[in-house]
Amino acid sequence: MQEQTVKNMVVHFDLLSASQDLLKARALQKRVDTKFLVALDDFEYVLSACQETYALVKAQDREIARYRTRYWDTKDLQCLSDHHRGRRPRYKFRFRHYIDRQKTYFEVKAKTPANRTRKTRLRVDYGQEDLGAKETTLVERCSAMDATLLKPGLGIEFSRLMLVGIDSMERATFDINFRAKEGDRQATFPHVVIAELKQARFVARSPMMLLLRKYGRRIDSMSKYCVGSMLVRPGVSLQRYKPTLRLLRSMS
């Protein structure tokens, strides 16, 4: 329902879909990220106001791309704890499924002592979520983790709409249908859009920044793994993400 609602909102972007040259120009390998939560009802105003200044990025001719992720962690959730405590180096291990492209990658994300993010990924069979020999080798080559300690855990699903600035060095992603699952527990926020504005440098008065400040609520952090864990894992309480979780619940 939410996906169809958003599709109806972006119909006027169809004549202005982003070209490959524009996408490459907005790769933003070095960037500043700013995150917001936007009520779905207000998201329509954001989109209608930026049709002349931002271009829509399509995924396989779809306006909205669908993602599914399975995280792997230790039994005592060491990766989750390290992320919350801000430890460096720290790691995330996940299978990410690009549903519209029918592709799956196993990814190792590392946050280095220099506060840089390094992501290494391996193409695997679509839908795979098991650690085999190649995945184990990647874990041990790209991290300090013993791969035999990792177990499948939290699942995350969401759909994403992406815009790029036509004249501004910006990309904006908008995630809808966020859902966290583990075992028989699940949680979702159908009426909230998770927005992230990526800029080459922080610009307080860019068209998108002004729109998100007007219609959204800025948040300091939004880790889907951390927030999802708090939602569906009894006993997990991460102080750093409590304000974001309270805001999500108040807007739902």
C-alpha positions as CSV (number, residue, x, y, z in Angstrom):
1,M,0.0,0.0,0.0
2,Q,2.8,2.5,0.9
3,E,4.8,1.6,-2.2
4,Q,1.8,2.3,-4.5
5,T,1.2,5.6,-2.6
6,V,4.8,6.7,-3.2
7,K,4.6,5.6,-6.9
8,N,1.7,7.9,-7.4
9,M,3.7,10.7,-5.9
10,V,6.6,10.4,-8.3
11,V,4.7,10.1,-11.6
12,H,5.8,13.6,-12.6
13,F,9.5,12.6,-12.4
14,D,9.1,10.2,-15.3
15,L,10.3,12.7,-17.9
16,L,13.3,13.6,-15.8
17,S,14.9,10.3,-14.9
18,A,18.6,10.5,-14.0
19,S,21.1,9.8,-16.8
20,Q,24.1,7.6,-16.3
21,D,26.4,10.7,-16.6
22,L,24.4,12.5,-13.9
23,L,24.6,9.4,-11.6
24,K,28.4,9.2,-12.0
25,A,28.7,12.8,-11.2
26,R,26.8,12.4,-8.0
27,A,28.7,9.3,-6.8
28,L,30.0,11.3,-3.8
29,Q,32.7,9.0,-2.5
30,K,33.5,11.6,0.1
31,R,30.3,13.0,1.6
32,V,28.4,14.4,4.5
33,D,25.2,12.6,5.5
34,T,22.2,14.1,7.2
35,K,19.2,12.0,8.3
36,F,15.6,12.8,8.8
37,L,12.3,11.0,9.5
38,V,9.3,12.3,7.5
39,A,5.7,11.3,7.9
40,L,4.3,9.6,4.8
41,D,1.6,12.2,4.5
42,D,4.2,15.0,4.4
43,F,6.4,13.2,2.0
44,E,4.1,14.1,-0.9
45,Y,4.9,17.8,-0.3
46,V,8.6,17.1,-0.4
47,L,8.4,15.3,-3.7
48,S,6.0,17.8,-5.4
49,A,8.3,20.7,-4.4
50,C,11.6,19.2,-5.9
51,Q,10.5,17.9,-9.3
52,E,12.4,20.7,-11.2
53,T,15.6,20.5,-9.1
54,Y,16.1,16.7,-8.6
55,A,16.0,13.7,-11.0
56,L,14.7,10.3,-10.2
57,V,17.0,7.3,-10.2
58,K,15.2,4.2,-11.5
59,A,16.0,0.6,-10.7
60,Q,15.3,-1.8,-13.5
61,D,12.7,0.7,-14.8
62,R,11.1,0.8,-11.4
63,E,10.6,4.0,-9.4
64,I,11.2,2.2,-6.1
65,A,13.9,-0.5,-5.5
66,R,13.3,-3.3,-3.0
67,Y,15.9,-4.6,-0.7
68,R,16.1,-7.5,1.8
69,T,19.0,-8.1,4.2
70,R,20.1,-10.9,6.5
71,Y,22.7,-9.9,9.2
72,W,25.1,-12.4,10.7
73,D,26.5,-11.8,14.2
74,T,27.9,-13.8,17.1
75,K,25.7,-15.4,19.7
76,D,26.3,-12.6,22.1
77,L,25.8,-9.9,19.4
78,Q,29.4,-8.6,19.4
79,C,29.0,-6.7,16.1
80,L,25.9,-5.0,17.4
81,S,27.6,-4.1,20.7
82,D,30.7,-2.8,18.9
83,H,28.5,-0.6,16.7
84,H,26.6,0.9,19.6
85,R,29.8,1.5,21.6
86,G,31.5,3.1,18.6
87,R,34.5,0.7,18.7
88,R,37.0,0.8,15.8
89,P,37.7,-1.4,14.0
90,R,34.2,-2.9,13.9
91,Y,32.4,-5.0,11.4
92,K,29.0,-5.9,9.9
93,F,28.3,-9.0,7.9
94,R,25.3,-9.3,5.8
95,F,23.6,-10.9,2.7
96,R,21.9,-8.1,0.7
97,H,19.3,-9.1,-1.8
98,Y,18.5,-6.7,-4.6
99,I,15.1,-8.0,-5.4
100,D,14.3,-6.1,-8.6
101,R,17.7,-7.1,-10.1
102,Q,17.5,-10.7,-8.8
103,K,21.1,-10.3,-7.3
104,T,22.5,-11.2,-3.9
105,Y,25.9,-10.1,-2.4
106,F,27.6,-11.1,0.7
107,E,29.1,-7.9,2.3
108,V,31.7,-7.2,4.9
109,K,31.6,-3.6,6.2
110,A,34.4,-2.4,8.3
111,K,34.7,0.9,10.2
112,T,38.5,1.6,10.4
113,P,40.4,3.3,13.3
114,A,40.6,6.3,10.9
115,N,36.7,6.4,10.9
116,R,36.5,5.4,7.3
117,T,34.0,2.8,6.0
118,R,35.4,0.0,3.9
119,K,32.9,-2.3,2.2
120,T,33.9,-5.5,0.4
121,R,31.3,-7.7,-1.3
122,L,31.0,-11.0,-3.1
123,R,28.4,-11.9,-5.7
124,V,26.6,-15.1,-4.6
125,D,23.6,-17.0,-5.8
126,Y,20.4,-15.0,-5.6
127,G,18.6,-15.7,-2.3
128,Q,21.7,-17.3,-0.6
129,E,22.0,-16.7,3.1
130,D,24.5,-19.3,4.2
131,L,28.2,-18.9,4.8
132,G,30.2,-21.2,2.5
133,A,33.9,-21.5,1.9
134,K,34.2,-18.3,-0.2
135,E,32.2,-16.2,2.3
136,T,34.2,-17.6,5.2
137,T,37.4,-16.6,3.4
138,L,36.1,-13.1,2.8
139,V,35.2,-12.7,6.5
140,E,38.7,-13.8,7.7
141,R,40.5,-11.7,5.0
142,C,38.6,-8.5,5.6
143,S,38.0,-8.6,9.4
144,A,39.5,-9.8,12.7
145,M,36.4,-12.0,13.3
146,D,36.4,-15.8,13.5
147,A,33.8,-16.8,10.9
148,T,32.8,-19.9,12.8
149,L,31.4,-17.7,15.5
150,L,28.9,-16.0,13.2
151,K,25.2,-17.0,13.1
152,P,22.3,-15.8,11.0
153,G,20.1,-13.3,12.8
154,L,18.1,-10.1,12.1
155,G,16.3,-9.6,8.8
156,I,15.5,-6.2,7.4
157,E,13.3,-5.3,4.5
158,F,12.7,-1.9,2.9
159,S,12.0,-0.2,-0.4
160,R,14.0,2.8,-1.6
161,L,13.4,5.8,-3.8
162,M,16.5,7.8,-4.8
163,L,16.8,11.4,-6.2
164,V,20.0,13.2,-7.4
165,G,20.5,16.9,-7.6
166,I,20.4,18.2,-11.2
167,D,22.6,21.2,-10.4
168,S,23.6,20.4,-6.8
169,M,26.1,17.8,-5.7
170,E,23.6,15.8,-3.7
171,R,21.8,12.4,-3.5
172,A,18.8,11.8,-1.4
173,T,17.4,8.4,-0.5
174,F,14.0,7.7,1.0
175,D,13.3,4.3,2.6
176,I,9.7,3.1,3.1
177,N,8.1,-0.1,4.2
178,F,10.8,-0.6,6.8
179,R,10.4,-4.0,8.5
180,A,12.5,-5.9,11.0
181,K,12.1,-9.6,11.6
182,E,13.7,-12.3,13.7
183,G,12.0,-15.6,14.3
184,D,8.3,-15.0,14.9
185,R,8.9,-11.4,15.9
186,Q,8.5,-8.5,13.5
187,A,7.9,-4.8,13.6
188,T,7.2,-2.2,10.9
189,F,6.6,1.5,10.5
190,P,4.3,1.9,7.5
191,H,3.7,5.7,7.9
192,V,7.3,6.9,8.3
193,V,9.9,7.6,5.6
194,I,13.5,7.4,6.5
195,A,15.3,10.1,4.5
196,E,19.1,10.6,4.1
197,L,20.6,13.5,2.3
198,K,24.2,13.0,1.0
199,Q,26.1,16.1,0.1
200,A,29.7,16.7,-1.1
201,R,29.9,19.2,1.7
202,F,27.3,20.3,4.2
203,V,25.0,22.9,2.6
204,A,22.4,24.2,5.0
205,R,20.2,25.9,2.4
206,S,20.1,23.5,-0.5
207,P,16.6,22.9,-1.9
208,M,16.4,19.4,-0.4
209,M,17.8,20.4,2.9
210,L,15.3,23.1,3.3
211,L,12.4,20.8,2.4
212,L,13.5,18.1,4.8
213,R,14.0,20.6,7.6
214,K,10.5,21.9,6.9
215,Y,8.6,18.6,6.7
216,G,10.9,16.2,8.6
217,R,12.5,15.6,11.9
218,R,16.2,15.5,12.0
219,I,17.9,12.6,13.8
220,D,21.5,12.1,14.8
221,S,21.7,8.4,13.9
222,M,19.6,5.7,12.1
223,S,21.2,2.3,12.0
224,K,18.7,-0.1,10.6
225,Y,20.5,-3.0,12.3
226,C,20.5,-1.3,15.7
227,V,17.0,0.0,15.6
228,G,15.7,-3.2,14.2
229,S,17.4,-5.1,16.9
230,M,15.8,-3.0,19.6
231,L,12.4,-3.7,18.0
232,V,12.4,-7.5,17.8
233,R,15.1,-8.7,20.2
234,P,13.9,-8.8,23.8
235,G,16.4,-7.4,26.2
236,V,18.3,-5.4,23.6
237,S,18.4,-1.7,24.7
238,L,20.8,0.6,23.0
239,Q,20.9,4.0,24.7
240,R,22.2,5.9,21.6
241,Y,19.2,4.9,19.5
242,K,16.4,5.4,22.0
243,P,15.6,8.9,20.8
244,T,15.2,7.7,17.2
245,L,13.0,4.8,18.3
246,R,10.8,7.1,20.4
247,L,10.4,9.4,17.4
248,L,9.6,6.5,15.1
249,R,6.9,5.3,17.4
250,S,5.4,8.8,18.0
251,M,5.1,9.4,14.2
252,S,3.5,6.0,13.5
